[in-house]
Amino acid sequence: MRKSCLFLLTILLTSILQAQQQRPNIIYIMADDLGYADLSCYGRKDYTTPHLDKLASQGLKFMNAYAAAPVCTPTRVAFMTGRYPARLALGLKEPIDWNEKDSIVGLSSATPSIASRLKSAGYETNLIGKWHLGFRPDFGPTKNGFDYFFGFNGGGVDYASHKSPRGGGADLYENEKPVTMDGYMTELIRDKAIAVIKKKRDQPFFLNIMFSAPHWPWQGPGDAAYHDTAKWIGGGSPQIYAAMIKSMDDAVGDIMKALDDAGLAQNTLVIFTSDNGGEKYSDMGIYKGKKMTLWEGGIREPAIVRWPAKIKPGTTNQVASTMDWTATILAAAKAGANAAYPLDGKDLLPIMTGVRKEMPRTLYWRTFQRMQHKAMRDGKWKYMQDEKGVEYLFDLEADPSEQNNIREQQPELFEKMKEKYARWERKMLKPVPL
């Protein structure tokens, strides 16, 4: 009897270990303020991004991917929680700023995060780079499910000195400890990410790489630190911007090489995207608007997904949002659901693996603090209200550049979408002024 029990226990433990080994390692890479056409594989002409182009050729390239918001903090809230940012008070910050009022808000461990859910499912969890979800230690990455953190808490740092405009001090941490080191920020993020990949372990890992590039301050490798952090958004040039993108592209190439060298590429799910549209040196392609707006240029993103063991290379027109990456990662990791915090995102694995056809989506956006816009995409249709209160209806398949307002030609559809948006907004938290 005892032998049979031990035999059954051995089989059970073996099956659990095999299941864990079959689950993928997961690398989620988010650029910062990267415009839709800022990669050469998405249309950039004045420089090339060979490593990200290679990643796209090896994986699935999304042509209709969106950020959950046109600015960083709410998009990061959406990724960490898998829910619309307007469901959380933190998601109403557009974004968290370097001031006393915003220093007391942040992501609370009371809300399950993608990291805490993956950790509970047996994953080692790592965040390298930008956090921007709270300055206090109790709102930090290690309090929200990450085993390891290296990076900065604010919206950006000087790439050379690692200082922030919040008092002019350094904003660089390893876990909760302030650290000082030399190096260009993009390269430091690369080196720490590679160290995570090279680490010996007997469990799958989640590596969340949050580049600050190409967010201002405009500095390429070797450029001097800014003497006045208040002037970050000034200066720069197309050449400096290209150098920043090249550094990030090189970093991605080095990270993918480390994955190859470790023999982990085949069963590692890699997702690359951005947090919102670009700014003054970005290329949004055919899309109107930029960061902070809900025109397509403010929320359309490049998105690349590679998982050689499961996903065939190609291109998809599937509409996707930041929250979908959360749902997809949790499904790939077999992390289970949380009934108290249902996801707004959809698991796209069945579509990416060819099990299911592309599906229509309904997505919602709202901005309030700096630019008061409302928007909804429902299938091919988009409802939009701009800062002047002017309302629009667009057919994004026929008019992706949002040039032709057809609300007068489609009055019933316009009213239906407007009401549908209003129903969604009533379920969200009310916006708060600055």
C-alpha positions in Angstrom: 0.0 0.0 0.0 2.8 2.4 1.0 4.7 1.6 -2.2 1.7 2.2 -4.4 1.1 5.6 -2.6 4.7 6.6 -3.2 4.4 5.5 -6.8 1.3 7.6 -7.4 2.9 10.6 -5.6 6.0 10.2 -7.9 3.7 10.2 -11.0 1.9 13.3 -9.7 5.1 15.2 -9.0 6.5 14.2 -12.4 3.4 15.4 -14.2 3.4 18.7 -12.3 7.1 19.2 -13.2 6.5 18.3 -16.8 3.6 20.8 -16.9 5.8 23.5 -15.5 8.5 22.8 -18.0 6.0 23.0 -20.9 4.9 26.5 -19.8 6.8 29.2 -21.6 9.2 31.7 -20.3 7.7 35.1 -21.0 9.4 38.3 -22.0 7.2 41.4 -22.4 9.0 44.4 -23.8 7.5 47.9 -23.8 9.0 50.9 -25.5 8.1 54.4 -24.3 6.5 56.9 -26.7 7.3 54.8 -29.7 5.2 56.0 -32.7 3.3 53.4 -34.9 5.8 53.8 -37.8 9.0 54.3 -35.8 10.3 50.8 -36.7 11.5 50.2 -40.3 9.3 47.1 -40.5 6.3 49.5 -39.9 7.4 52.1 -42.4 10.3 54.3 -41.0 12.5 55.4 -43.9 15.3 57.6 -42.4 16.8 54.8 -40.3 16.5 51.1 -39.9 15.7 48.8 -36.9 17.2 45.4 -38.1 16.9 43.5 -34.8 13.2 44.4 -34.3 12.6 43.8 -38.0 14.1 40.3 -37.5 11.9 39.7 -34.5 8.9 40.7 -36.6 9.9 38.3 -39.4 10.2 35.5 -36.9 6.8 36.2 -35.2 3.4 37.6 -35.7 3.2 41.3 -36.7 0.1 43.1 -35.6 -1.3 45.8 -37.8 -4.1 46.9 -35.6 -2.6 47.0 -32.1 -3.5 49.8 -29.6 -2.3 51.2 -26.3 -4.9 51.3 -23.6 -4.3 55.0 -23.2 -2.4 57.7 -25.0 -0.1 58.3 -22.1 2.1 56.1 -20.0 0.7 55.7 -16.4 -2.8 54.5 -17.4 -1.4 52.2 -20.1 0.9 50.6 -17.5 -2.0 50.3 -15.1 -3.9 48.4 -17.9 -1.0 46.0 -18.5 -0.3 45.3 -14.8 -4.0 44.6 -14.1 -5.5 43.5 -17.4 -8.3 46.0 -16.9 -9.4 49.4 -18.2 -7.3 52.0 -16.4 -10.4 54.0 -15.5 -11.4 51.2 -13.2 -8.6 52.2 -10.8 -7.9 55.6 -9.2 -4.3 55.3 -10.3 -5.4 54.9 -13.9 -7.1 58.4 -13.7 -3.6 60.0 -13.4 -2.5 61.1 -16.9 0.3 60.5 -15.9 1.7 60.4 -12.4 3.7 63.6 -12.2 6.8 64.6 -10.2 4.9 66.6 -7.5 3.9 66.2 -3.9 0.2 65.4 -4.7 1.1 62.5 -6.9 3.8 61.2 -4.6 1.2 59.6 -2.3 -0.6 57.5 -5.0 0.4 54.3 -6.6 -0.4 50.7 -7.5 -1.5 48.8 -4.4 -0.8 45.2 -3.7 -4.5 44.9 -2.8 -5.1 44.8 -6.6 -3.8 41.6 -8.2 -1.1 42.3 -10.8 0.1 40.2 -13.7 3.3 39.7 -11.6 1.5 38.6 -8.5 -0.7 36.2 -10.5 2.3 34.7 -12.4 4.3 34.4 -9.1 1.4 32.5 -7.6 1.5 30.2 -10.6 5.1 29.4 -10.0 6.9 31.9 -12.2 10.0 33.9 -11.2 9.1 37.5 -11.9 11.4 40.4 -12.9 10.9 44.0 -13.9 13.7 45.9 -15.6 13.3 49.6 -16.4 10.5 52.1 -16.0 7.8 51.6 -13.3 5.8 54.9 -13.2 3.1 53.4 -11.0 4.1 55.0 -7.7 7.1 56.6 -6.0 6.7 55.2 -2.5 8.2 51.8 -1.6 4.8 50.4 -0.7 3.7 51.1 -4.2 6.8 49.7 -5.8 7.4 46.6 -8.0 8.5 44.3 -5.2 5.3 45.0 -3.4 3.3 44.1 -6.5 4.5 40.7 -7.2 8.0 41.2 -8.7 10.8 39.1 -7.2 13.4 41.5 -8.7 13.4 45.1 -9.8 16.1 47.2 -11.4 15.1 50.6 -12.8 13.4 53.9 -11.9 10.1 54.9 -10.4 9.2 58.1 -12.4 8.2 58.9 -15.9 11.7 59.2 -17.1 15.3 59.8 -16.1 18.3 61.5 -17.6 19.9 58.7 -19.7 23.4 59.6 -18.6 23.1 60.9 -15.0 19.9 58.9 -14.1 18.5 61.9 -12.4 14.8 62.8 -12.4 13.2 66.3 -12.4 11.7 65.4 -9.0 14.2 67.3 -6.8 17.0 66.7 -9.3 18.2 63.5 -7.5 19.0 60.1 -8.9 16.1 57.8 -9.5 17.7 54.4 -9.9 17.0 51.4 -7.7 17.7 47.7 -7.3 14.7 46.3 -5.6 14.1 49.0 -3.0 17.7 50.1 -2.6 19.0 53.3 -4.3 22.0 52.4 -6.5 24.6 54.4 -8.4 26.3 53.2 -11.5 27.7 54.6 -14.8 26.1 53.9 -18.1 23.5 54.8 -20.7 20.1 53.9 -19.4 19.0 51.8 -22.4 22.3 49.8 -22.1 21.9 49.3 -18.4 18.4 47.9 -18.9 19.8 45.6 -21.6 22.6 44.3 -19.3 20.2 43.6 -16.4 17.7 41.8 -18.7 20.5 39.6 -20.1 21.6 38.8 -16.5 18.1 37.6 -15.7 18.1 35.3 -18.8 21.4 33.8 -18.0 20.4 33.0 -14.4 20.1 29.3 -13.5 16.7 28.3 -12.3 14.3 25.3 -12.2 11.1 27.3 -12.9 9.8 29.4 -15.8 10.5 33.2 -15.7 8.6 36.3 -16.5 10.9 39.2 -17.6 9.2 42.6 -18.0 11.5 44.9 -19.8 10.3 48.6 -19.7 12.6 50.7 -21.8 12.6 54.5 -21.3 13.5 55.0 -24.9 12.6 56.9 -27.0 11.0 59.1 -24.3 12.6 62.4 -23.7 15.1 63.7 -22.6 16.6 63.5 -26.1 20.0 61.8 -25.5 21.8 59.2 -27.5 24.6 57.0 -26.2 27.6 59.2 -25.2 25.6 62.4 -24.9 26.2 64.5 -21.8 23.7 64.8 -19.0 21.3 67.6 -19.0 22.4 70.4 -16.7 18.7 71.5 -16.1 16.2 68.7 -15.9 13.4 71.2 -16.3 14.4 71.6 -19.9 14.1 67.9 -20.8 11.5 68.3 -23.5 13.5 70.8 -25.4 16.3 70.2 -27.7 16.9 66.9 -29.5 17.0 66.3 -33.3 16.0 63.6 -35.7 19.5 62.3 -35.6 19.5 62.0 -31.8 16.1 60.3 -31.9 17.5 57.8 -34.5 20.4 57.1 -32.1 18.0 56.4 -29.3 16.0 54.0 -31.4 19.1 52.3 -32.6 20.3 51.8 -29.1 17.0 50.2 -28.1 17.0 48.1 -31.3 20.6 46.9 -30.6 19.5 46.1 -27.0 16.6 44.0 -28.2 19.0 42.2 -30.5 21.4 41.4 -27.7 18.6 40.2 -25.5 17.3 37.9 -28.2 20.9 36.6 -28.7 21.2 35.8 -25.0 17.9 33.9 -25.2 19.3 31.9 -28.2 22.6 31.3 -26.4 20.8 29.9 -23.4 18.7 27.6 -25.6 15.5 29.1 -24.4 14.2 30.8 -27.6 11.9 28.0 -28.8 9.7 28.0 -25.7 9.8 31.7 -24.8 6.8 33.9 -25.6 8.2 37.4 -26.5 5.9 40.4 -26.9 7.2 43.8 -28.0 5.0 47.0 -28.1 4.8 50.5 -26.8 2.8 52.4 -24.2 1.3 55.2 -26.4 1.9 57.2 -29.6 5.0 59.2 -30.3 6.0 62.8 -29.9 7.8 65.4 -32.0 10.4 63.2 -33.6 8.1 60.2 -34.0 6.5 58.8 -37.2 2.9 57.9 -36.9 2.6 56.8 -40.5 -0.8 57.5 -42.0 -2.4 58.1 -38.6 -3.6 61.4 -37.3 -2.6 62.8 -33.9 0.1 61.9 -31.3 0.7 61.1 -27.7 -2.0 62.5 -25.3 -4.7 62.4 -28.0 -7.2 59.7 -28.9 -6.7 60.1 -32.6 -5.3 56.9 -34.1 -1.7 58.3 -33.9 -2.0 58.7 -30.1 -3.0 55.1 -29.5 -1.9 52.9 -32.5 1.2 50.9 -31.7 3.6 48.5 -33.3 3.2 45.0 -31.8 5.2 41.9 -32.4 4.6 38.4 -30.8 7.1 35.6 -31.2 6.8 32.1 -29.8 8.5 29.6 -32.1 7.0 26.5 -30.4 3.4 27.7 -31.0 3.1 30.7 -33.3 3.9 30.7 -37.1 5.4 33.9 -38.5 3.1 36.2 -40.4 0.9 39.3 -40.2 -2.5 39.7 -38.6 -5.2 42.4 -38.7 -6.6 41.3 -35.4 -7.4 44.3 -33.3 -5.6 44.1 -29.9 -5.1 46.3 -26.9 -2.6 46.5 -24.0 -5.0 44.5 -21.7 -5.0 41.6 -24.2 -1.3 41.1 -23.7 -2.0 40.6 -20.0 -4.8 38.1 -20.7 -2.7 36.3 -23.3 0.3 36.0 -21.0 -1.8 34.7 -18.1 -3.4 32.1 -20.4 0.0 31.0 -21.8 1.3 30.6 -18.2 -1.9 28.7 -17.2 -2.1 31.2 -14.3 -5.9 30.9 -13.9 -8.6 33.5 -13.4 -9.5 35.7 -10.5 -13.3 36.1 -10.2 -13.0 39.2 -8.0 -10.9 41.0 -10.7 -12.1 39.8 -14.1 -9.9 40.9 -17.0 -11.1 43.3 -19.7 -8.5 41.9 -22.0 -8.9 38.9 -24.3 -6.7 35.9 -24.6 -5.4 36.1 -28.2 -3.5 32.8 -28.2 -6.2 30.9 -30.1 -6.1 33.5 -32.9 -2.3 33.7 -32.9 -2.0 29.9 -33.1 -4.6 29.6 -35.9 -7.1 27.7 -33.7 -9.6 30.6 -34.1 -10.3 33.2 -36.8 -9.7 36.9 -36.2 -12.6 38.4 -34.1 -14.1 41.8 -34.0 -13.4 43.9 -30.9 -15.0 46.7 -29.0 -12.4 49.0 -27.2 -12.9 52.2 -25.2 -10.7 55.1 -24.2 -11.0 58.3 -22.2 -8.7 61.1 -21.4 -9.5 64.0 -19.1 -6.7 65.7 -17.3 -4.6 67.3 -20.1 -6.7 66.5 -23.2 -10.4 65.8 -22.9 -11.1 63.1 -25.5 -13.4 60.1 -25.8 -13.2 57.3 -28.2 -14.5 53.8 -29.0 -13.6 51.3 -31.7 -16.4 48.8 -32.4 -15.4 46.5 -35.3 -14.4 48.8 -38.1 -16.2 51.8 -36.7 -14.8 54.5 -34.4 -16.7 57.0 -32.3 -14.7 60.1 -31.2 -15.2 63.3 -29.3 -12.4 65.9 -29.3 -11.4 68.5 -26.8 -13.9 71.0 -28.4 -16.8 68.6 -27.9 -17.0 67.9 -31.6 -18.2 64.3 -32.3 -17.1 62.1 -35.1 -17.8 58.7 -36.7 -15.2 57.1 -38.8 -15.0 53.9 -40.9 -11.4 52.9 -40.1 -11.2 50.3 -42.8 -12.1 52.8 -45.5 -10.6 55.9 -43.7 -7.8 54.9 -41.3 -6.4 58.5 -41.4 -9.7 59.8 -39.9 -10.3 62.4 -42.6 -14.0 61.9 -43.3 -16.6 62.4 -40.5 -19.6 60.3 -41.6 -21.9 60.9 -38.6 -24.4 62.7 -40.8 -24.5 59.8 -43.3 -24.9 57.2 -40.5 -27.0 58.9 -37.9 -28.5 55.7 -36.4 -25.1 54.0 -36.1 -23.6 57.2 -34.6 -26.3 57.4 -31.9 -26.0 53.7 -31.2 -22.2 53.9 -30.7 -22.5 57.1 -28.6 -25.0 55.4 -26.3 -22.8 52.3 -26.1 -19.9 54.4 -25.1 -22.0 56.2 -22.4 -23.0 52.8 -20.9 -19.3 51.8 -20.7 -18.3 55.1 -19.1 -21.0 54.8 -16.4 -19.2 51.6 -15.2 -15.8 53.4 -14.9 -14.6 55.8 -12.1 -15.3 59.4 -12.7 -12.4 61.4 -14.0 -10.5 63.8 -11.7 -9.0 67.2 -12.6 -5.4 68.0 -12.2 
